[in-house]
Amino acid sequence: KADMTIAIITFVTIALSAPAGTGGGGILVPMYMLVGGFSPHSAIPLSKATIFGGAIANNYFNLQKRHPRANRPMVDYDSCMMLEPVLLLGTVLGVFTNKVSPGWLITVMLVITLSYTTYRTFLKGISTYKLESAHVQHTADRSDVVPSSGEVDSLIGGGNGSSMESGELHDMLQHEARSIGWKQVGQLCLAWGIIFMSAILKGGEGAKGIVNCGTPLYWVVVAMPIFLISWMTWTNGNSLIKKHKRKVAMGFKFVQGDIHWDSRTVILYPSMCIVAGFCAGALGIAAGTVLGPIMLELGLVPIVATSSSGFMVLFTASSTTAQFLILGVLQLDYAVFFAGVGLIGAAIGNTAIDWLIKKLRKTYFVVLTLATIIGLSTIFMGYTGMMRELDDIREGKPTGFRPLC
């Protein structure tokens, strides 16, 4: 009976969370603990497997969609390439703070951080609603969500026939129109491998690593992803700056929500993600919880932001799920079952969201759904954190800072 209740709650959670571009771990982990009676060391790996299943279905839908205002994929691969590696790096660094900090401090900071994130996301949802409502009044006979091919050509080419026919610009437009950015995916896979190997060697989240904590080799393993990811980000940033300059020189027509990668943004935006990732790792929440709000804050169109953050969740969830399986922390039968529940929930959730977007010709409710998920995560995680801390006090466990190793 408990397993069936958990399965139903999991289905509903993923159906709402996956289309909004977040994993839903902030609800799944407390639910697995409160309803299923799982310990934190079991609930966290199980939530990762569930989110991974949902991410597979989520990206099956998203990778087939096109950008609402240009002839290119819905997922912003350049942004994913720049932001996902440093976000993962931030979580790795934040985990060290989580290990040494007392539970009560983590709970208080978690509630404050997620409350502010919920507030900002709700504001973004309201502003999106006002913007879309005003736009629909002026263009009642047009679909702002799925423009026609003629509209797309006008948006990306500015209506300038000679520019569209110029060789280099035409090649660039053809390249961006491809369904998958394989270069960016390759960079993400490389970052995935770096973080994965580092996590396997040093352990974490209840799993013992191969290298003993505190030894010289341990600190080498810790430093390795910092240097490699920093080098990747610097190289990719320079590449995007050159690409942006070529676009400007050729008269490329940027559309609303495009990120202009220049010498300022290639430093500022990754820095924001490192801080956000650090907070996620330090507070014990999944990076997927903060991905959606970050993408919205950068100005991406809501459905592009949620699709892009959902794409990045696939990498974070697959990495942690694989780590837990290899380290023996995750039961394979439970992992397969709940990953299946997540996959079905995400498939149905995406189908429903796509239908609503086409029917309403608006996307504000996707942002409000994201804000609701984060708000519920704040309540559930705050409650379970408080209860765990009270249990520790009753059992006489120390409530101060703890040693790293």
N, C-alpha and C positions, 0 to 999 in steps of 0.2 A: 504493500500500500504506500509506504514512504517513497519507494522508488518511482511509482507511478505519479505521485504528487510532484516529486522533483522533476520528472520528465515533462510534465505539463507546464510547470513554471519555467523550466529551461526553454521549452518551445516558444512560449510567449515572449520571454526575455530576448531571445535571439531574433525572433521575428520582428521585434521593434528596434533592436540595437543594430543589427547588421546593415540594414538599409540606411541608417543614420551615420554609418562610418565608424562605429565604435564596437568593441567586442562584447561589452556587457558584463565584464568580470566583476565590476563593482557591485552588481546584484547577485551574480552567480555564486561568488565565494561565500558571502554571508548566508545565502539560501542553502547552500550545501552544508554549511555548518549548523544552522538553526533547524532546518527541516530534516536533513539527512543524517545529522549527527557525526559528520566527518570532522576530523581534526584539521587545523589550518594547513598542516603539511600534506594532507590528502586533498583538501578542497581546492587549493591553488592549482596543482597539476591537473586536476579534473576539469577546472574551469578553462584552462589553457587548451585542452583537447576539445572541449565543447566549442570554444571560440574558433579554433582551427577549422572544425567542420563547417561552422557558419561562414567563415571567410572563403572557403572553397566555393560554396554556392553563391555567395555575394559577388565574388569576382567573375564567376561564370556569366552572370548577368551584366556586370559593369564593363567588362572587357568588350562586350558587343555594342555598347552604347557610344554615341557620338556627342561631341561637345555641343551645347545648345546654341552657341553663337559663332562657331567656326567649323570648318571641315577638318576635324582632327578627333582623336579619341577623347572620351570623357575623362579618362585618367590623365592628370598632368604629370607625365613621367619625369620631366626636368625637375619639378619641385620634389617629387619622391626621391630622386637621385641625390638631391642636395640635403634634404631634411631627415630622411629616415636613418642613415648611418649615424649622424650626430645625435639624434634622439636616442638611439640604442646606446651610444656611448655615454650619454648623460645618465641613463638608467643604471648602467654598470657602475658609474661613480657614485650615484645616489644610494645604491645598495649598501655601500660601506657605512654611510651615515645611518641607514636603517638598522644595521647590525649592532651598532654601539649605542643607539638612542633608546631611552626608556619607552615603554609602550604608551604611557599616558601622553608623552610629548608628541609621539607620532600621531596618535588619535586626534589630539587638539589641532595640530598643524594640518592634518588631512581634512578635517571638517572645515577649517578656515579656507584652505586652498580650493577645495571642491565647491564650497558655497560661492566663492567669488567667481569661479569658472562657470557655475550654473547661472549666476546673475548676468555675466557678460554674454553668455550664449543666448539667454532669453532676450536680452536687449537686441542682439543680432537678429534673432527670429522676428521680433516686432518690427525692426527697421526694414527687414526683407519683405515682410507683409505689406508695409506701407508703400515701399518702392514698387513692388509688383502690382499692387492695387492701382496705384497711380498710372503705371505703364499700361495696364490693361484698358483703362478708361480711354487712353489715346490711341490704342491699337486693338480695338475690339475685334477686328476682323483678321488679326494675325495670331499665330501661335508663338509666344516668346520662348516656349520650352523646346519645340522641335521645329526650327525654321526650315523653309524650303531651300532647295539647292541653289536657286537664284539669290536668295537672301544670304546664304553662306558665302557665295562668291563675292557678293558686294561687301560683306563684312571683312573678309580677309584680304580683298584686293583693292578695296576703296573705289571700285567701279572703274579703275584705270586699266583699260585694255592693254596698253603697251607695257605697263608694269607686270601684268599677269603673264604676258608672253615673254618677258625677258628671261633668258636662260637660267641664270642663277636663282632668281626669285621663284621661278616656276619649279625648279628642282627642289628648292627648300619647302615649298608648299606641298609638293608631292611627297617629300620625305615625312613631313609632319602629319600628312593625311593617313599614314600607315596605321594599322590597327594597334600594333604593339611597338613600343620603343625598345628595341632589343639591346641597344647600347646601354641605356639606363637600367634595364632589367639585369644585364650582366654586372653592372657596378653594384646593384643591390644584392645580387647573389654573392659577390665577393665580400661585401660587408657582412652579409649573413654568415658566411663561412668563418670570418675573423672572430666575430662575436661568439659564434657557436663553439669554436675550438677553445676560446678563452674560458667560456663558462664551463665546459666539460673538464678542463684542466684544474680550475680553481674551485669548482662546485658553487653551491648557493641555493637559497630557498629550500633549506631542509635536506639538501643532497650533499654528500661528501665528495670533494673533488679528488683528482689524482695527485695533485701537488699539495703538500702540507702547508697550511696557512702560516704566514709569518716567515717562511724561509726565503732566502735570496731568489730562488727560482720562482717562488710565488709572486714576488713583486715584479719580476721580469714578465711573467704571464699577465699581470695586471697592466703593466706599461705598454705591452705589445699593441693592443687594440687602440690605445690612445694615440700612439705615433702613426699607425697605419691609417686609421680613420681620418686623422687630421690631414695627412698627406693626400688622401683621396678627396677630401672636401676642398682643399686648396687647388688641386688639379682640376676638379670638376667645376669649381667656381671660375677659374680662368677661362675654361672652355665655354661656359655660359656667357661670360662677359663678351668674348669675341663673337659668339653667335648673335647676341643682342645687338652689338655694334653693326654687324653685317645686315641685320634686319632693318635697322634704322637707316643705314646708307642706301638700301634698296627700296625704301618706301613701303616697308611691310606695314599693313594696317592691323594694329593691335585692337583687341576687343576688350570689353569690360571683364575684369577678373584676371587678365593676364599679368603675371609678375614680371617686372622689368629687372632683369638680373644685371646690376651694375656693380661698381666697386664698393658701394655702400650696402646693398641688399645681400651680396654673397657673404658678407661678414655678419650683418645684423640678424638676418633670418635664421641661419644655422646657430648663432649664439642664443637666440630665443629658444630654439629647440633643445640645445644642450641644457639650458636652465630648466625647461619644462620636463625633460627626461630625467634630470637630476631630482626634481621634486617628485616625479612619479616613482623613481627607485627608492628615494628616501622615505616616502610615505607608504610604500608597499602596494602601490596600485599599478595596473598595467599601463604601458605607454599608449595603448589604444584609447584610453580614457581621455587623454589630453590631445590626441592627434586632431580630432575633428575641430575643436575650438581653435587650435593653432591655425589650421588651414583657413578657417573663417576669418580670423583676425588678420591674416595676410591679404584678405580681399578677394579670395577666389569666389566664383559663383557657387552658391550653396550646394547644388547637386554635383558640381565638379569637386568641391572640397570634400564632400562625404564619400564620393567614389574614390578619390585619391587617398584619403585616410584609410578607407576600407582596403585598398590595395596594399598599403603599408602594414595593416594589421595582419595580412596573410603572412608576411615575413616574420613579424614579431611572434605570432602565435605558433607558426611552424617551428621556429627555432627553439622556443621554450618547451613545446610538446616533445620534440625530438630529444632534447636534453633530459627531460624527466623520464622518458622511456628508456634511454640508454643507461641512466644512472639508477634505474630500478625503483624510482619513487612513484611511478604511475602504473596502476593496474591496467593491463592491455584490454581486458574484456570491458571494463567500465569506460575506458578511453574510446573504444570503437563504438559502443552503444551511444554515449552522449555526443560524440562527434557526429554520429548519424542523426541524432535529434537536432543538433545545431544546423546541420546541412539542410534538413527538411524545413526547419523553422525559417532559415534565411531565404530559402527558395520561395516559400509562400509569402514572407514579408516583402521581398523584392517585387513579386508579382503584384501585390496589393498597392505598394507605393507607386510603381510605374503606372498602374491604372488611375490612381488618384492624381498624379501629376498631369497625365493626359486629359483627364476629365476637368480638373480645376484650372489647368494651365498656370499653376503656381507651385512654388517649392518651399515656401516659408514653413510649412508644417514639418518638413524634414528637419529643419533647424530646431524647431520647438520640441520635436521628439528627442533630438540629441540632448537638449537642455533638460528635459524630463528624466532621461536615463541617468544623466550625471547627478541630478538632484536626488533621485532615488538611491543612487550609489552612495551619496553623502550620508543619507539617513541610515541605510543598512550597515555600511562600513563603520560609521560612527558608533552605532549601537553595539555591534559585535566587538569593536575595539574596547569600548567602555566595559562591557561585560567580562571580557578576557582580563582586563586590568583589575577589576574588582575580585575576580577569582584568584589572581596572583597575590593580591593583598591579603585575602582570607587565608591563603596557603602559606603566607609568610615569605614569599619570594621577594628578592630585592627589586626595588622600583627605580633605581638610579641608572646611570650610564653603565654599559657593559663592555667587556673587552672584545676586541675584534676577533681574536682567535681563541 
